[in-house]
Amino acid sequence: MIRNLNQDDFQNWSDFYKAPMNAKILDTLWTWIHDKNHVVNGICFVLEGKIVGIAHYRVMPKPIKGQYIGFLDDLFVEPDYRGQKIAQKLIEHL
């Protein structure tokens, strides 16, 4: 199931970052995702009651086309769940 990230997802969501990350950066990104006036959004793929994939995206203008396009900032699927086309389903959803 694909859905928007909600406030209760913070701990599960923050565990996805294996790169060096501090609490300030995580809190800032989390705030952006839940701010309806900010361009960054987040969705997740839930399987067996657990978030196993995430995608952060935003709408941005493409001047050469005179239109808005989607930009995928982050896409990650837990290693144990790879090979199940979860990333493909997240991208298709967007």
Backbone as a chain_set.jsonl record, in Angstrom:
{"seq": "MIRNLNQDDFQNWSDFYKAPMNAKILDTLWTWIHDKNHVVNGICFVLEGKIVGIAHYRVMPKPIKGQYIGFLDDLFVEPDYRGQKIAQKLIEHL", "coords": {"N": [[0.836, -1.166, 0.0], [0.552, 2.205, -0.82], [1.066, 5.334, 0.618], [0.752, 8.686, 1.994], [3.341, 10.024, 4.054], [2.86, 10.119, 7.55], [2.519, 11.883, 10.706], [3.005, 10.01, 12.757], [4.887, 8.332, 11.694], [7.519, 9.057, 12.07], [9.778, 7.838, 13.514], [10.186, 5.339, 12.2], [10.576, 6.274, 9.597], [12.867, 7.931, 9.915], [14.803, 6.04, 10.39], [15.564, 5.127, 7.912], [17.695, 6.525, 6.893], [20.907, 5.921, 6.33], [23.137, 7.292, 5.872], [25.444, 9.827, 7.057], [23.758, 11.819, 9.293], [22.153, 14.335, 11.103], [20.15, 15.224, 14.001], [19.025, 17.763, 13.646], [18.938, 18.141, 10.851], [17.245, 15.992, 10.119], [14.903, 16.744, 11.529], [14.322, 19.151, 10.241], [13.816, 18.328, 7.557], [11.633, 16.619, 8.046], [9.769, 18.473, 8.988], [9.454, 20.032, 6.668], [8.244, 18.126, 4.95], [5.724, 17.853, 6.085], [4.648, 20.354, 5.963], [2.248, 22.088, 4.407], [2.717, 24.228, 2.771], [5.225, 23.953, 1.773], [7.509, 22.746, -0.748], [8.525, 20.127, -0.694], [7.573, 16.748, -0.489], [6.424, 13.591, 0.857], [6.103, 10.087, 0.433], [5.208, 6.702, 1.274], [5.784, 3.148, 1.156], [3.961, 0.594, 2.407], [4.18, -2.536, 3.852], [3.071, -5.475, 5.254], [2.419, -4.076, 7.576], [4.6, -2.423, 7.998], [6.8, 0.254, 7.148], [8.482, -0.014, 4.205], [9.568, 1.204, 2.061], [10.45, 4.441, 0.803], [9.794, 7.657, -0.648], [10.834, 10.844, -1.527], [9.738, 13.806, -2.921], [9.195, 16.56, -5.221], [7.467, 19.245, -6.786], [8.534, 21.114, -9.522], [9.415, 23.964, -11.535], [9.975, 23.743, -15.064], [11.577, 25.61, -17.061], [12.252, 25.57, -19.86], [10.286, 24.039, -20.961], [8.049, 25.318, -20.152], [6.385, 24.422, -18.139], [5.37, 22.543, -15.217], [7.229, 20.021, -13.529], [7.871, 16.804, -12.043], [10.211, 16.117, -9.464], [12.342, 13.764, -8.213], [13.7, 13.365, -5.162], [14.631, 11.55, -3.171], [14.741, 8.028, -3.031], [14.152, 4.981, -1.634], [14.395, 1.586, -0.733], [14.0, -0.882, 1.68], [16.624, -3.235, 2.093], [15.889, -5.996, 2.506], [13.492, -6.163, 1.194], [13.803, -5.674, -1.437], [13.59, -6.279, -4.999], [10.958, -6.76, -5.317], [9.628, -4.965, -6.825], [8.95, -2.599, -5.557], [10.126, -0.032, -5.567], [9.62, 0.664, -8.241], [6.817, 0.742, -8.161], [6.408, 2.882, -6.409], [7.481, 4.991, -7.953], [5.799, 4.874, -10.213], [3.417, 5.558, -8.971], [3.892, 8.224, -8.351]], "CA": [[0.0, 0.0, 0.0], [1.282, 3.467, -0.884], [0.352, 6.415, 1.288], [1.577, 9.802, 2.448], [3.934, 9.886, 5.38], [2.113, 10.851, 8.568], [3.318, 12.258, 11.876], [3.371, 8.822, 13.537], [5.908, 7.575, 10.968], [8.84, 9.67, 12.204], [10.86, 6.927, 13.909], [10.415, 4.382, 11.114], [11.104, 7.052, 8.478], [14.226, 8.408, 10.191], [15.709, 4.893, 10.352], [15.972, 4.859, 6.537], [18.925, 7.231, 6.552], [22.132, 5.259, 6.78], [24.187, 8.29, 5.652], [25.588, 10.727, 8.209], [22.6, 12.7, 9.409], [21.96, 14.718, 12.502], [18.754, 15.465, 14.384], [18.558, 19.038, 13.079], [18.599, 17.901, 9.449], [16.05, 15.146, 10.1], [13.756, 17.542, 11.96], [14.017, 20.123, 9.182], [13.176, 17.615, 6.453], [10.325, 16.148, 8.514], [8.899, 19.656, 9.007], [9.144, 20.365, 5.273], [7.318, 17.129, 4.404], [4.387, 18.04, 6.654], [4.231, 21.747, 5.763], [1.487, 22.144, 3.157], [3.235, 25.334, 1.952], [6.584, 23.638, 1.317], [7.475, 21.947, -1.978], [8.943, 18.743, -0.487], [6.53, 15.818, -0.056], [6.923, 12.236, 1.084], [5.187, 8.95, 0.431], [5.847, 5.471, 1.718], [5.192, 1.87, 0.781], [3.763, -0.183, 3.624], [3.974, -3.959, 3.625], [3.027, -6.197, 6.531], [2.352, -3.094, 8.655], [5.885, -1.756, 8.179], [7.267, 1.051, 6.026], [9.623, -0.695, 3.589], [10.081, 2.058, 1.002], [10.077, 5.853, 0.894], [10.153, 8.549, -1.75], [10.659, 12.279, -1.307], [9.607, 14.414, -4.243], [8.682, 17.922, -5.258], [7.114, 19.815, -8.079], [9.419, 22.236, -9.838], [9.205, 24.445, -12.897], [10.958, 23.452, -16.103], [11.383, 26.766, -17.918], [12.351, 25.277, -21.284], [9.014, 23.434, -21.361], [6.947, 26.164, -19.712], [5.473, 23.603, -17.349], [5.905, 21.973, -13.983], [7.594, 18.614, -13.597], [8.183, 16.2, -10.762], [11.616, 15.848, -9.199], [12.495, 12.751, -7.169], [14.892, 13.643, -4.356], [15.09, 10.341, -2.482], [13.987, 6.797, -3.228], [14.875, 3.943, -0.921], [13.649, 0.397, -0.34], [14.762, -1.719, 2.616], [17.273, -4.329, 1.365], [15.161, -7.27, 2.594], [12.272, -6.105, 0.385], [14.15, -5.366, -2.828], [13.239, -7.324, -5.95], [9.499, -6.893, -5.333], [9.146, -3.837, -7.635], [8.425, -1.544, -4.69], [10.591, 1.256, -6.101], [8.873, 0.91, -9.458], [5.444, 1.102, -7.783], [6.456, 4.25, -5.871], [7.681, 5.905, -9.074], [4.559, 4.887, -11.003], [2.433, 6.308, -8.183], [4.187, 9.651, -8.515]], "C": [[0.892, 1.245, 0.0], [0.42, 4.537, -0.227], [1.322, 7.546, 1.613], [2.194, 9.455, 3.793], [3.084, 10.666, 6.367], [2.985, 11.055, 9.8], [3.79, 11.053, 12.69], [4.503, 8.014, 12.911], [7.332, 8.036, 11.246], [9.947, 8.663, 12.509], [11.201, 5.953, 12.786], [11.061, 5.084, 9.92], [12.567, 7.447, 8.717], [15.248, 7.275, 10.18], [16.198, 4.57, 8.935], [17.324, 5.481, 6.205], [20.136, 6.557, 7.169], [23.334, 6.191, 6.6], [24.306, 9.158, 6.905], [24.462, 11.765, 8.206], [22.482, 13.084, 10.864], [20.494, 15.063, 12.743], [18.205, 16.74, 13.773], [18.136, 18.856, 11.623], [17.333, 17.064, 9.341], [14.804, 15.938, 10.478], [13.346, 18.553, 10.895], [13.29, 19.445, 8.028], [11.785, 17.147, 6.848], [9.315, 17.303, 8.533], [8.502, 20.045, 7.592], [8.075, 19.423, 4.711], [5.884, 17.38, 4.878], [3.873, 19.469, 6.564], [3.545, 21.844, 4.403], [1.971, 23.265, 2.227], [4.655, 25.1, 1.449], [6.512, 22.688, 0.129], [7.819, 20.475, -1.773], [7.778, 17.924, 0.084], [7.146, 14.443, 0.154], [5.804, 11.22, 1.049], [5.956, 7.725, 0.91], [5.089, 4.268, 1.185], [5.145, 1.028, 2.045], [3.446, -1.623, 3.25], [4.038, -4.651, 4.98], [3.064, -5.236, 7.725], [3.618, -2.301, 8.893], [6.213, -0.929, 6.94], [8.521, 0.381, 5.474], [10.21, 0.109, 2.435], [9.6, 3.476, 1.198], [10.481, 6.577, -0.382], [9.869, 9.977, -1.311], [10.666, 12.92, -2.689], [9.103, 15.838, -4.111], [8.326, 18.298, -6.684], [8.055, 20.984, -8.303], [9.161, 22.697, -11.269], [10.334, 23.999, -13.827], [10.781, 24.543, -17.164], [11.384, 26.456, -19.417], [11.065, 24.662, -21.843], [7.822, 24.324, -21.006], [5.91, 25.382, -18.918], [6.163, 23.138, -16.076], [6.182, 20.492, -14.195], [7.8, 18.091, -12.179], [9.672, 15.94, -10.651], [11.692, 14.895, -8.018], [13.805, 12.999, -6.432], [15.472, 12.384, -3.733], [14.161, 9.182, -2.812], [14.785, 5.69, -2.562], [13.92, 2.814, -0.57], [14.56, -0.422, 0.573], [15.353, -2.909, 1.854], [16.511, -5.653, 1.389], [13.926, -7.323, 1.704], [12.553, -5.764, -1.076], [13.817, -6.556, -3.72], [11.74, -7.552, -6.043], [8.822, -5.741, -6.091], [8.521, -2.719, -6.8], [8.858, -0.178, -5.19], [9.824, 1.63, -7.367], [7.436, 1.357, -9.141], [5.395, 2.508, -7.204], [6.598, 5.265, -7.002], [6.413, 6.001, -9.924], [3.465, 5.671, -10.279], [2.628, 7.814, -8.351], [3.853, 10.101, -9.923]], "O": [[1.872, 1.315, 0.742], [-0.782, 4.636, -0.476], [2.54, 7.39, 1.523], [1.629, 8.684, 4.569], [2.631, 11.767, 6.053], [4.06, 10.466, 9.916], [4.882, 11.088, 13.257], [5.025, 7.098, 13.546], [8.272, 7.456, 10.704], [10.963, 8.647, 11.814], [12.373, 5.764, 12.459], [11.985, 4.551, 9.306], [13.404, 7.31, 7.825], [16.437, 7.521, 9.982], [17.155, 3.813, 8.778], [18.023, 4.996, 5.314], [20.354, 6.62, 8.379], [24.419, 5.915, 7.112], [23.381, 9.218, 7.715], [24.259, 12.485, 7.229], [22.687, 12.259, 11.755], [19.705, 15.177, 11.804], [17.028, 16.792, 13.415], [17.092, 19.362, 11.21], [16.441, 17.389, 8.558], [13.768, 15.818, 9.825], [12.157, 18.782, 10.676], [12.258, 19.937, 7.571], [10.848, 17.269, 6.058], [8.159, 17.136, 8.146], [7.338, 20.355, 7.339], [7.119, 19.867, 4.075], [4.935, 17.138, 4.131], [2.776, 19.763, 7.04], [4.193, 21.698, 3.366], [1.669, 23.254, 1.034], [5.224, 25.957, 0.773], [5.563, 21.913, 0.008], [7.443, 19.644, -2.6], [7.094, 18.353, 1.013], [8.25, 14.167, -0.314], [4.708, 11.451, 1.561], [7.187, 7.715, 0.944], [3.918, 4.357, 0.815], [6.172, 0.783, 2.677], [2.56, -1.891, 2.439], [4.967, -4.426, 5.756], [3.663, -5.541, 8.756], [3.714, -1.576, 9.883], [5.941, -1.351, 5.816], [9.51, 0.225, 6.19], [11.246, -0.268, 1.886], [8.496, 3.709, 1.691], [11.391, 6.156, -1.096], [8.796, 10.277, -0.788], [11.513, 12.602, -3.524], [8.649, 16.267, -3.05], [8.834, 17.726, -7.648], [8.338, 21.752, -7.383], [8.739, 21.907, -12.114], [11.491, 23.896, -13.42], [9.941, 24.42, -18.055], [10.59, 27.03, -20.162], [10.791, 24.751, -23.04], [6.716, 24.11, -21.501], [4.711, 25.645, -19.011], [7.367, 23.317, -15.891], [5.475, 19.805, -14.933], [7.891, 18.871, -11.231], [10.32, 15.583, -11.635], [11.167, 15.187, -6.944], [14.886, 12.862, -7.005], [16.685, 12.179, -3.767], [12.942, 9.344, -2.864], [15.955, 5.48, -2.882], [12.783, 3.051, -0.162], [15.737, -0.626, 0.275], [14.655, -3.53, 1.052], [16.491, -6.364, 0.384], [13.37, -8.398, 1.478], [11.622, -5.585, -1.861], [13.769, -7.697, -3.26], [11.294, -8.441, -6.768], [7.607, -5.564, -6.012], [7.663, -1.982, -7.285], [8.046, 0.746, -5.236], [9.427, 2.782, -7.54], [6.91, 2.259, -9.794], [4.452, 3.253, -7.47], [5.911, 6.287, -7.009], [6.005, 7.096, -10.309], [2.676, 6.369, -10.915], [1.667, 8.573, -8.476], [4.033, 11.272, -10.256]]}, "num_chains": 1, "name": "protein.A"}
